[in-house]
Amino acid sequence: MAIGASTEEGLTFGDGAPMPLRSGVGDRELESKPGEVVRETQIPFRWPVGSPTVVADPFQGFMLSGRYQLSTPIGVGASARVYLAMDTKLKRRVAIKLLHEVLSEDQGFLKRFRAESQAAAKLNHQNIMHVYDFGESAGPDGSPLSYLVMEFVGGGSLRAVLDTQSVLSPSQTLLVGLEAARGLSYAHSQDLVHRDIKPANLLFGEEGRLRIADFGLARALAGASWTEPQGVSLGTARYMSPEQANGQHLDGRSDVYSLALVLIEAATGEVPLLGASFQETAALRSSADLTVSRSLGRLTSVLEMAGRANPEHRPTAGELEVAFLAASEDMDKPRPIQLPGAIPAAVLDSMINQPSQSPGSEESGSEQPISSPDDTILMDPHPTTVLPIAQDSSSGRIAGNEPHQPFSDQRPQFRPETERASTVTASTLTAAEDTTGSGDTGGVDTPAQRKWPWLVAVILMIAGLLGTAAYYWFVIRVPTEMVPDFVGLTVEQAQKSAKDRGFSVATEYSRKDNSEKDEVIAQSPKAGTELAAGKKLTLTISLGPTLVSLPPLDSTMTETVVLQALELADLRIGTRTTLADEAIPAGNLISANSAVDSAGQLPKRSPVDIVISTGPAPRVIPAGLIGQSLDAVRLALDGIQVGNNVTEAFSEEVVGTVTQMNVTDGQSVPRGTIVELTVSKGPEPLPIPNTVGMTVAAATAALDQKGYPVSGVIGSPASNVVSTLPGPGELHPKGTPVQLTTG
C-alpha cells in the first residue's frame, strides 16, 4: 500500500493528502477476470479549508497499543486502512496500516504477516520505506486488530504524478527507475521479492527521494483465506511479469519486469502488452518481449532488456542500476518532477493536532475522483501549477535550462507543493520590486534608466546563445543510441537491428571454437556504449570453429583405431556405412571422406564419413551340382572361391558321380568355405550265396534273389550243383554273373 499516497489493494486518496470521510459515497465495479468483479468504494474528500465537519470514525483519536495516536484516515482498500498517526513515544509522524478484521482472525495469514513484516523491518535503505513496528492489539470495540507502523512520506506517489502530469521525460523516467532499481537491488540481496511493483507503491518523500512501499505484504496476502480474486489485485495484474501470471516461482527479475512496465507507462502513458482480460494479458506477456519506442533514446534498450519474457534473459536489479547509470551519461539533466500529492507541513500538523476532526468545506476544490489504472482511485486535492522559468541571479543562467551535466550519481529533483508555492512567491516579489518607484523622474536619467541598454544587450546575447544551442540541438546534433549486445545473434539479425538504430554496419570474419557459422562473435564498440547515428559498428562474424588437419587414415586401421585418431584431431564420426571388400579384412577402414580444404584442413568437430569393411562378399552355391561328376562339381566350386572335401561311398550311381553335399542350391556361404562332397564308388560288393548241393533250379532261384544272375550250367541240368564261379562267399557287386557246375 502506498502510504501517504494510495492503498496497495484498492482505493487511493490524494497520494498523501488528508482524506476526511463524508457523505456522497459512490461505488464502481472493476473487472479483474471474466466473471469476477471487485467492488471498490470511492470516498471523496476535501482539503482542510473552511469550517470543520466531525466524522464518526471510531479510530480517529484512538490510542493504539498505548503508543500510537491515530488521526486522519489517508487511505482505505480491500485489505487495510491507513491512518496518519503520532508516535507519542518518539514524537514523530507515522503511517499506520490497520488490516481488515477478517485478516486479523486468519491465523495462517498472521503467521506470514509477522514473518514478512519482520523481514521488511530489517531492510535499511534510503529507497525503501522503513517499517518501524508491527503487532496485534484490540480495536476501539475490543475486536482483534493487526497493524503495521511505517515511515510517513508526504510527497505522494508516482501514480499521482502520472495522473496529473501525463508523462515524464526520458531523463525523469530514468531517474525514477534508477532509485527504484537501487532499492530493489538491496532488497533482493536480502532475499526479499516485492511481487507488487506499481506506480502506487513508488512514493516520494517531502525532500523528493523515492521509496518503495509494501515490501512483504503482497506475499503475505497471497495465501490469505480472504483476499481479492485469484490472490492477484487489479494493480498487480496490470504490472505482473509473465512468470507471475503463470503461477511460477518468482525471483527478483519478476520485480525488474514490473518496474520496466511502470517506467514505460511513465514515459509513454501506456502499459505495453495489456490485454482485455487477465488471461489475455498473461498470454501476451508470455509470448513476446516488451518493445519500447525509440523516442526514449538510450533508455529504450535498457527497458527492452528488463522487459524480456524469459526471466533468464533479464538483468538483475543491480545490473539494471548499472545500465541506467550508463544510459544517463549523455542525457540532459531532468527538470524537477512536480508532486501533486505533497502535503504541506502545516496541514499535517493540523491533522495531527485535531485527530477527532476531519476538516472540510463545500468551497474547497473538486470532489471528482481521477481514475487510476493500477487498481486505485486517486483524488486530486490541489491542482499544481507548472513553475515558470525564473532568472538565476547568482549565475546569470536561466533556471531549468542549465548546460548538460551527467547525472548518474544525482537524485531526481522533485518539488512538493510547498516548495513550488514559495518559489512562485519569491519570483512575484522580485518582479514587484523591479517596478517599484518607476514613476516620472522629470526627464532625469535614473540609474535604472541608464542601465536598460545594457540589459537589452545581455538579453539579446542570451537569446543568441539560446538560438545557437537550439540550432545545434535540433539541426546539427546527431542523435545517439546505446549499442546493444549483438554477440550470439546471426549476422542477419544483428545487421537488421543495427541498421534499425541508424548505425553503419561493417563486417569482419574470423574463426572461433564453439561458434556456429554466421554467428556474431564480437563487436566494436562493445554493448552499452553510446554510438551516434551513422557511425560505424563493426561486427565480427564466425566462419565456424578453428581449422585442424585430417589425420592419416588407411585400410590397415580397425574402426576403433580410426575413432581414436579422429578424437585426437578434435573431429567426430559422421556417417558410418559398411561394404564388402575382397581385399580388406572385416572391421577395417575402406575409406574416409570429409570436406577438407586445399590444405587438407577442416573446422574442429567437423564430421568425417567412414566406410567399414565387412570382408569378402558371400558366395552362392550353384544349383544342380548333385548328379554331376566330381570333376565338374570341383570346377564350379573353384569358380566361386569355395573349397571341397570328397568322401566316397557305395552307391547305385555311377562311380565318380557326386551323390551328396552339405550345402543346398543357392545357399550363401563365406568365401573359402569347404563344401563336403559325397562321391559314388559304385554298388556295395556282397558275398556270393552258397548253392552247392542244390538242384540247378533251386540254385538259380537263390542267386536271382540276391541279385546275381546265372550265366550258365556246366554238366547235366538234372544233377545237383557241385561248384560255382565265383565261388560261394566271394565278395562281388550285385549283378555279377555266376556259373554253375553240376556233377
NUTIPA-887355 format. One record per residue (C-alpha): x, y, z; residue in three letters. Coordinates in steps of 0.25 Angstrom, whole numbers, plus 5000, padded with zeros to 4 digits. Example, Ala and Ser with C-alpha at 12.3 -4.5 7.8 and 13.67 -1.06 7.14 Angstrom:
# residues 2
504949825031Ala
505549965029Ser
END
This chain:
# residues 743
500050005000Met
500550144996Ala
500650215010Ile
500250355009Gly
499850324994Ala
499050204992Ser
498650064997Thr
499249944991Glu
497949864988Glu
496949964985Gly
496550114987Leu
497550224987Thr
497250364993Phe
498050484989Gly
499450424989Asp
499750475003Gly
498650575005Ala
497750575017Pro
496450495014Met
495350535023Pro
494150445021Leu
492850505017Arg
491450475010Ser
491350444996Gly
492050314995Val
491950254981Gly
492250114976Asp
492950054964Arg
493249914959Glu
494549874954Leu
494649754945Glu
495849674948Ser
495549544941Lys
494349494933Pro
493249474943Gly
494049534954Glu
493749674960Val
494349744971Val
493549864977Arg
494249984982Glu
493750094990Thr
494050234986Gln
494150334998Ile
494350474992Pro
495050575001Phe
495350715002Arg
496550795007Trp
496450855020Pro
495950995016Val
494751055023Gly
493951005035Ser
494250865041Pro
493250755039Thr
493250645050Val
493350505044Val
492950385053Ala
494150295051Asp
494450215064Pro
495950205060Phe
496150355060Gln
496750395073Gly
496950245077Phe
498250215084Met
498750085078Leu
499549995087Ser
499750115097Gly
500750185088Arg
500150225074Tyr
499050325074Gln
498250315061Leu
497750435054Ser
497250455040Thr
497050335030Pro
497950355018Ile
497550225010Gly
496650105010Val
496649985002Gly
496149835001Ala
497049785012Ser
497449905020Ala
497250055024Arg
498350155026Val
498450265037Tyr
499350375039Leu
499750365054Ala
500750415064Met
501750325071Asp
501550385085Thr
502850315090Lys
503750375079Leu
502950495075Lys
502950465061Arg
501850455050Arg
501650315045Val
500650245035Ala
499950125042Ile
499250015033Lys
498149945040Leu
497849815034Leu
496449765031His
495749705043Glu
495649575035Val
497049565033Leu
497349585047Ser
496649455050Glu
497349375039Asp
498449305047Gln
499149265035Gly
499149405029Phe
499649455043Leu
500849365043Lys
501249405029Arg
500949555033Phe
501849545045Arg
503049475037Ala
502949575025Glu
502849695034Ser
504049655042Gln
504849635029Ala
504349765023Ala
504749835036Ala
506149795035Lys
506249865021Leu
507049995023Asn
507250065010His
506950205006Gln
506050164995Asn
505150065003Ile
504050115012Met
504450085027His
503649985035Val
503650035049Tyr
502749935057Asp
501649835055Phe
500749755064Gly
499349725069Glu
498449795078Ser
497049825082Ala
496249925074Gly
495250025079Pro
494149915080Asp
495149815086Gly
495249735073Ser
496649685069Pro
497449775061Leu
498749755053Ser
499549875049Tyr
500849915043Leu
501550045046Val
502350115035Met
503050235031Glu
502150345027Phe
502550415014Val
501750535009Gly
502150554995Gly
501150464989Gly
501250344979Ser
501750334965Leu
500250294962Arg
499850434966Ala
500950494957Val
500550414945Leu
499050444947Asp
499350594947Thr
500650614938Gln
500250514927Ser
501650464924Val
503050484929Leu
504250524921Ser
505250414917Pro
506250474927Ser
505250484938Gln
504750344935Thr
506250294936Leu
506450354950Leu
505150294956Val
505650154950Gly
507050174956Leu
506550204970Glu
505550084969Ala
506649994964Ala
507550034975Arg
506449994985Gly
506049864979Leu
507549824977Ser
507749844992Tyr
506449764996Ala
506749654986His
508149644993Ser
507349615006Gln
506549504999Asp
505249594998Leu
504449604985Val
503349714985His
502349644976Arg
501549774974Asp
502349884968Ile
501349984962Lys
501350134962Pro
500450144974Ala
501550074982Asn
502650174978Leu
502550284988Leu
503350414989Phe
503750485002Gly
503550635004Glu
505050645000Glu
504750574987Gly
505450444990Arg
504750324984Leu
504350204994Arg
503750064990Ile
502650034999Ala
501949905004Asp
503149805003Phe
502649675008Gly
501149705009Leu
500849644995Ala
501449514999Arg
500749515012Ala
499349545005Leu
499549434994Ala
499149325003Gly
498149385011Ala
496749315012Ser
496149455009Trp
496749534998Thr
496449584984Glu
496049494973Pro
497149394970Gln
498049454980Gly
498449564970Val
498049704971Ser
497649784959Leu
498849874961Gly
499749754962Thr
499149684949Ala
499349814941Arg
500849814944Tyr
501049664946Met
502249584940Ser
502049464931Pro
502449364941Glu
501549434952Gln
500349424943Ala
500649274940Asn
500849244955Gly
502249204954Gln
503449224964His
503749374965Leu
505149434968Asp
505649584967Gly
505549584952Arg
504049584953Ser
504149714960Asp
505049764949Val
504049734939Tyr
502949804946Ser
503849924948Leu
504049924933Ala
502549934931Leu
502350044941Val
503550124934Leu
502950104920Ile
501650154925Glu
502350274932Ala
503050314919Ala
501950284909Thr
500650284916Gly
500350134912Glu
500550004919Val
501049904908Pro
500549764905Leu
499249794913Leu
498049704908Gly
496549714911Ala
496649614922Ser
497549544931Phe
497749424922Gln
498049514910Glu
499049594917Thr
499749474923Ala
499749414908Ala
500349534902Leu
501449554912Arg
501849404912Ser
501949404897Ser
502749534894Ala
503749634899Asp
503449774902Leu
503749874891Thr
504050014894Val
503950144886Ser
505250194880Arg
504850334884Ser
505350294898Leu
506750294893Gly
507750214902Arg
506650174911Leu
506050094900Thr
507049974900Ser
507149974916Val
505649964917Leu
505549854906Glu
506649774913Met
505749784926Ala
504549744919Gly
504949614913Arg
503849504914Ala
504949394919Asn
505449434933Pro
506749374930Glu
507049474919His
506649594928Arg
507749674936Pro
507649674951Thr
507249794959Ala
508749824961Gly
509049814946Glu
507949894943Leu
508450004952Glu
509750004945Val
509050004931Ala
508250134936Phe
509550194940Leu
510250164927Ala
509050224919Ala
509050354927Ser
510450394923Glu
509950464911Asp
508550504915Met
508150644919Asp
507950684934Lys
506450664936Pro
505450774940Arg
504950754955Pro
503750664956Ile
502550734962Gln
501850654973Leu
500350684973Pro
500150594985Gly
501050664994Ala
500450715007Ile
500950845014Pro
501550825027Ala
500450925033Ala
499350835028Val
500050715034Leu
500150785048Asp
498750825048Ser
498350675045Met
499150625056Ile
498750735066Asn
497250705063Gln
497150555061Pro
495650555064Ser
495250645053Gln
495350635038Ser
495350785033Pro
494550805020Gly
493750915013Ser
492850925001Glu
493751024995Glu
495050944996Ser
495350894982Gly
494850784973Ser
494250654978Glu
494350584965Gln
495250454966Pro
496250424956Ile
496250284951Ser
497550214953Ser
497950094944Pro
498750024955Asp
497549984963Asp
497450114970Thr
496450234971Ile
497250364973Leu
496750494978Met
497350624973Asp
497250714985Pro
498050834980His
498450854965Pro
499850884963Thr
500351004954Thr
501650984946Val
502751074950Leu
503151184940Pro
504551194936Ile
505251284946Ala
506551364946Gln
507651314954Asp
508251444959Ser
509551374964Ser
510051314951Ser
509251394941Gly
508751254935Arg
507251224932Ile
506751134943Ala
506351004937Gly
507251014925Asn
508550984931Glu
509650934922Pro
509750784920His
510250704932Gln
510350564934Pro
509550524946Phe
509750374949Ser
510050404963Asp
509050504966Gln
507650484972Arg
506450524964Pro
505950664967Gln
504450664972Phe
503750794977Arg
502650774987Pro
501450874986Glu
502050964998Thr
503450984991Glu
502751024978Arg
501851124985Ala
503051194992Ser
503751194978Thr
502651264971Val
502451364983Thr
503951404982Ala
503851424967Ser
502651504969Thr
503351594980Leu
504551614971Thr
503651664959Ala
502951754969Ala
504251814974Glu
504651844959Asp
503451924957Thr
503452004970Thr
503752154968Gly
503652144953Ser
502952274952Gly
503252404945Asp
504652464948Thr
504552594942Gly
505452554930Gly
506652524939Val
507252384935Asp
507252304947Thr
508252184949Pro
507152094945Ala
506852174932Gln
508352184929Arg
508552034930Lys
507451984922Trp
508251974909Pro
509251884915Trp
508051794920Leu
507551794906Val
508951754901Ala
509051644911Val
507651594907Ile
508051594893Leu
509351524895Met
508651414904Ile
507551404893Ala
508651384882Gly
509351274891Leu
508051204893Leu
507751214878Gly
509151154875Thr
508851044885Ala
507551014879Ala
508051014865Tyr
509150914870Tyr
508150824877Trp
507150814867Phe
507950834854Val
509450794856Ile
509450694867Arg
509450554863Val
508550464871Pro
509150354879Thr
508750214883Glu
509250114893Met
509949994886Val
509249864889Pro
509949734891Asp
509949664877Phe
510849544881Val
510149414879Gly
509149474868Leu
509249424854Thr
509849524844Val
508549554838Glu
507849584852Gln
509049674856Ala
509049754843Gln
507549784843Lys
507649824858Ser
508849914856Ala
508249974843Lys
506950004850Asp
507750084860Arg
508350164849Gly
509750104851Phe
510650084839Ser
511049934839Val
512449874835Ala
512749724836Thr
513949644839Glu
514149494838Tyr
514849404848Ser
514849274853Arg
514549234868Lys
514349104874Asp
512949064879Asn
512249164870Ser
511349144858Glu
511649194844Lys
511049334842Asp
510949364857Glu
511349494863Val
512549464872Ile
513049604875Ala
512649754873Gln
513249884873Ser
512949974880Pro
512449884892Lys
511049874897Ala
510649984906Gly
511450084898Thr
510750214893Glu
510850224878Leu
510350334869Ala
509450304857Ala
510250284844Gly
511550234852Lys
512150104848Lys
511849984856Leu
512849864853Thr
512249724855Leu
513249604855Thr
512549484848Ile
512949344851Ser
513349254839Leu
513249144849Gly
514249074858Pro
515749074856Thr
516348984846Leu
517048854848Val
517748754839Ser
517048624836Leu
517948514841Pro
518548404832Pro
517548284831Leu
517748154823Asp
517148014822Ser
518147954832Thr
517348024843Met
516147964850Thr
514948044853Glu
515348064867Thr
516748124863Val
516048214853Val
515148274864Leu
516348294873Gln
517048374863Ala
515848464859Leu
515648494874Glu
517148534876Leu
516948624864Ala
515648684870Asp
514848634859Leu
513648534860Arg
513048424853Ile
511948464843Gly
511248354834Thr
511648214836Arg
511448114825Thr
511947964823Thr
512347904810Leu
512847764806Ala
514247764801Asp
515047654795Glu
516447704800Ala
516147784813Ile
515847704825Pro
514547714832Ala
514547834842Gly
515647904835Asn
515448044829Leu
515148044814Ile
515048204812Ser
514848334820Ala
514248454814Asn
514148604819Ser
514048744813Ala
515548774815Val
516148904808Asp
517248904799Ser
518248894810Ala
517548774816Gly
516948844827Gln
515448854833Leu
514748924844Pro
514848864858Lys
513748764862Arg
513448744847Ser
512848614843Pro
513748504835Val
512948404828Asp
513548264828Ile
513348134821Val
513648004829Ile
513947864822Ser
513047744825Thr
514047654818Gly
513847584805Pro
512447574799Ala
511747444802Pro
511747334791Arg
510547264785Val
510547114783Ile
510147084768Pro
508946994766Ala
508946854760Gly
510346804765Leu
509846674771Ile
509846564760Gly
511046624753Gln
512346564752Ser
513346604763Leu
514246684753Asp
513046764748Ala
512646804763Val
514046844767Arg
514146934755Leu
512847004759Ala
513347024773Leu
514647074770Asp
514047184761Gly
513347244774Ile
514647224782Gln
513947114791Val
514746984794Gly
514346844795Asn
514546714803Asn
514246584796Val
513746454803Thr
513446334794Glu
512246244797Ala
511646114791Phe
510446154782Ser
509646104771Glu
510046234764Glu
511146224754Val
512546224760Val
513146364761Gly
511746434762Thr
511446534773Val
510346484781Thr
510246584793Gln
510746724798Met
510646784812Asn
510046914805Val
508846944797Thr
508647004784Asp
508647154785Gly
509147164799Gln
510147284803Ser
511447244809Val
512647324812Pro
513847324802Arg
514747204805Gly
513647114811Thr
514046964810Ile
512846884804Val
512746744807Glu
512446654795Leu
512046504795Thr
512446434782Val
511946294778Ser
512946174777Lys
511946084771Gly
511045984777Pro
511445914790Glu
512045764788Pro
511345654795Leu
511745504797Pro
511245404787Ile
510245314793Pro
510645164795Asn
509745084785Thr
510644954785Val
509744824786Gly
508544904781Met
507844864769Thr
508044954757Val
506645014758Ala
506845034773Ala
508245094772Ala
507745194760Thr
506645244769Ala
507545264781Ala
508545344773Leu
507445424766Asp
506845464779Gln
508245524784Lys
508345604770Gly
509345504764Tyr
508945454750Pro
509345304746Val
510245314734Ser
510145174730Gly
510245024735Val
511344924732Ile
510844784733Gly
509544714734Ser
508444814738Pro
507744694745Ala
508944684754Ser
509244764767Asn
510144874767Val
511544834771Val
512244974770Ser
512045124766Thr
512945224759Leu
513145324766Pro
513145224778Gly
512245234790Pro
512645344800Gly
513445434790Glu
513045584790Leu
512545634777His
511545744774Pro
510145704771Lys
509945674756Gly
511245594755Thr
510845464747Pro
511045334754Val
511445204746Gln
510845074752Leu
511544934751Thr
510744804753Thr
511244664755Gly
END
